[in-house]
Structure formats: C-alpha cells, structure tokens
Amino acid sequence: MPFFRAFDIDLPRALREQLVEAFSQLETGALNPANVNQVPVQRGVYQLYFDEQLVYVGKADRLRTRLTKHMRKIQGRTNLEISQMSFKCLYMSANWSTLAPESQLIALYKSQGTAFWNGNGFGPNDPGAGREDRNKPPAYFDQQYPIRENWPCDFIVAGDWAVVNLLRSMKRDLPFLLRFQKTSPDYANVSIEVPSTGMPASELLRMAATSLPQGWQATRFPSHMILYKRIREFQFGTVIYPEIGPLD
C-alpha cells in the first residue's frame, strides 16, 4: 500500500449536495409578480414546478430578472397556465454562484425522472434561425405548449404606425420571440392604420406583411413568429401571409 497520494476537494459535488438539501427545506412559491418581486436581485440557482412537479433547474446572474422572463414566457403559451407554476430559489455570493454545478444538478434531477424541461426547448436563449432553416422539428416544450398566436397586444394602441416601429414594439413586448428583417428599403415611408388597441399578434403581423411589397412572408412556428423578404415552405411552420402552395 502506498504511503502517499494526491488529495483534492470535490467542491462541486459538495456544493451540489448542500444545494439539494437546501432546496428540500424550502416550500414552493407561486410564480407571480408579487412573489418574484420579493426575490433579491442576486446570483443563484432556482427550480420551477408545474403542478408541484419539478420541471426545470437553472442558474442565473439575476434571479429576479430570470424568473420574470420565465413567467412572461409561460404566460404566452397554450396548454398551461401561470397559476400552475411555482418556484424555489437560493441566492448566494458571486464566488459560490460561479461554482454552482448547474449541469450536475440537472443530471441528478433527470436521473430521478424530473427536470424534463431542461434541454427540451424551455431555456431563455433564442435558438437562432438554424432550427427553422434546417426544418428541424420543434423541441418538446414548444410541441407541448405552443405560443398563443392570438396574444392581445395591449401595448399596440390604435392609430397610425410606421411598420418598422410596429415590428420593433412587438418584438420587445410579446411574451414569445418575433424575429424579423431588421433593415430593408421596403420599410421606408410604409405605415399601417391599427384599427383598435390590443389586436391579436398574428393579425398585426399579417397587417405588417400585407403593407409591404410582394415577396414578404410571415410565418408562425410553435415557438415563435418570423417576417422576412423570402417565400419558402417550412415543414414545421404555418404561413400567416401570403397563402402559398407547394414550391417546386
């Protein structure tokens, strides 16, 4: 038997075990503005629950901001209600937050049959245009809980709107992603008359597309909407405007 060997402290494992224990000592709180606004604006880790079942584990530099984004995203989805959601969170110093083993926590909870929104399309980041351009099927979360395409846009008031300003406002305030061509000479001096405040998102996007020259297409996916100057088919997208048949 050797009389010496290397020794190292497995801090991530120790921290993971203590985080799991700390989470187990917390009650869930409803995912609503009143509760989220009580969360300190600090780094930490959090859990999301759907009907009291753990579905997501995450780490954030600003817990309150991240929880607010999740709350908003969930409100913009069908087949689930924000009243079904609850959360737990643990805030910590910057040093410990850096070491927080998010991937280990996810792996642990997944091995227990929970946290199934992790890695399945729920995350806060835009997956980019690659998924739609390659006609990849929607992720699990988007298949189960597609966007509310008729979300009432109360932030778009009745009146005359420059089409590019309308699109920018929708992108900023919708609870789901709107991706559109940021610059185009076609936008110049083009405006539309919005007849009433709070119109459905899909109808506003249709109006915007209709106001532009021929060649623009608005498309809805389970996860988001797009508007670009190109006509093409998407295997997992539904064309909002114009109606097109099969392409050669």
TADA-V436806 format. One record per backbone hydrogen bond with DSSP energy under -0.5 kcal/mol. NH is the residue of the N-H (numbers start at 0). CO is the residue of the C=O. Records with the same first field share a line. If there is no record, write none. Layout:
NH->CO / CO
This chain:
9->7
10->8
13->9
14->10
15->11
16->12
17->13
18->14
19->15
20->16
21->17
22->18
23->19
24->20 / 21
25->22
28->86
30->84
31->29
35->31
36->32
37->34
38->34 / 35
41->39
43->59
44->89
45->57
46->87
47->55
48->85
49->52
50->48 / 83
52->49
54->47
55->47
57->45
59->43
62->41
63->39
65->61
66->62
67->63
68->64
69->65
70->66
71->67
72->68
73->69
74->70
75->71 / 72
76->73
77->145
83->80
84->81
85->48
86->28
87->46
89->44
91->42
96->92
97->93
98->94
99->95
101->99
104->100
105->101
106->102
107->103
108->104
109->105
110->106
111->107 / 108
112->109
113->108
114->53
116->54
117->54 / 114
119->116
121->116
130->127
132->128
133->129
134->131
135->130
140->119
142->138
143->139
144->140
146->221
147->75
148->146
150->147
152->150 / 198
153->151
155->152
156->154
158->193
160->191
162->189
164->161
165->161
166->162
167->163
168->164
169->165
170->166
171->167
172->168
173->169
176->222
178->224
180->226
186->183
187->184
189->186
190->188
191->160
193->158 / 191
194->192
197->152 / 155
198->195
200->150
201->148
203->199
204->200
205->201
206->202
207->203
208->204
209->205
210->206
211->207 / 208
215->212
216->227
217->240
218->225
219->237
220->223
221->235
224->176
225->218
226->178
227->216
229->227
231->229
236->233
237->219
238->236
239->217
240->217
